[in-house]
Amino acid sequence: ETGVTQSPTHLIKTRGQQVTLRCSSQSGHNTVSWYQQALGQGPQFIFQYYREEENGRGNFPPRFSGLQFPNYSSELNVNALELDDSALYLCASSPAGEEQYFGPGTRLTVT
Amino acid sequence: AQTVTQSQPEMSVQEAETVTLSCTYDTSESDYYLFWYKQPPSRQMILVIRQEAYKQQNATENRFSVNFQKAAKSFSLKISDSQLGDAAMYFCAYRINYGGSQGNLIFGKGTKLSVKP
């Protein structure tokens, strides 16, 4: 167990809707990263937060946004959902300078 | 741009035998880390082994070892005495070493490993 939890486990949304995915990290993990893993692919980096500030972003449009909270939890928000947003969303957290621990992911299906 | 390539979509090994998974990467950086992650059907990404680019010695973790060839930009994973529980997707990943800051992982497309009893 990595101590990183994600909710919900599965989610089904309709195209055009908005979704919020949540991640809870261990105490002291002040860096959190979010990844999108399409079926049959490796994870793709969405963005990273360090001490509640965005600290890097991958090639994802602005409708993907995030927040990190002082209690080591974080959110990934996706607006105007598209069919191609269907994927497994992984969060990974770490103490500064150490390796990333992954959560079990949220499976999002957009219909 | 940094890229990671895994040329074997699927591999199969007999229980107790040895298997090697291949990975190549492209980067102009000199200070970076390389990783192998395991993702079983439970979807949890688990770190198997890590290699610092500045270390010439190949990393080893129990039955798992790597062959790191920096000049060739090659990073293969050897699994010895394969067990049924080793069956999973294996991802090779790369991360630039920014010092205190984390940086993001860049993953390959993965290799699906099957273990036959």
Boltz contact constraints between the chains, C-beta under 6 A:
constraints:
  - contact:
      token1: [A, 31]
      token2: [B, 102]
      max_distance: 6.0
  - contact:
      token1: [A, 41]
      token2: [B, 109]
      max_distance: 6.0
  - contact:
      token1: [A, 42]
      token2: [B, 91]
      max_distance: 6.0
  - contact:
      token1: [A, 42]
      token2: [B, 107]
      max_distance: 6.0
  - contact:
      token1: [A, 42]
      token2: [B, 108]
      max_distance: 6.0
  - contact:
      token1: [A, 42]
      token2: [B, 109]
      max_distance: 6.0
  - contact:
      token1: [A, 42]
      token2: [B, 110]
      max_distance: 6.0
  - contact:
      token1: [A, 43]
      token2: [B, 107]
      max_distance: 6.0
  - contact:
      token1: [A, 45]
      token2: [B, 104]
      max_distance: 6.0
  - contact:
      token1: [A, 48]
      token2: [B, 104]
      max_distance: 6.0
  - contact:
      token1: [A, 56]
      token2: [B, 104]
      max_distance: 6.0
  - contact:
      token1: [A, 94]
      token2: [B, 102]
      max_distance: 6.0
  - contact:
      token1: [A, 96]
      token2: [B, 100]
      max_distance: 6.0
  - contact:
      token1: [A, 97]
      token2: [B, 100]
      max_distance: 6.0
  - contact:
      token1: [A, 102]
      token2: [B, 45]
      max_distance: 6.0
  - contact:
      token1: [A, 104]
      token2: [B, 43]
      max_distance: 6.0
  - contact:
      token1: [A, 104]
      token2: [B, 44]
      max_distance: 6.0
  - contact:
      token1: [A, 105]
      token2: [B, 43]
      max_distance: 6.0
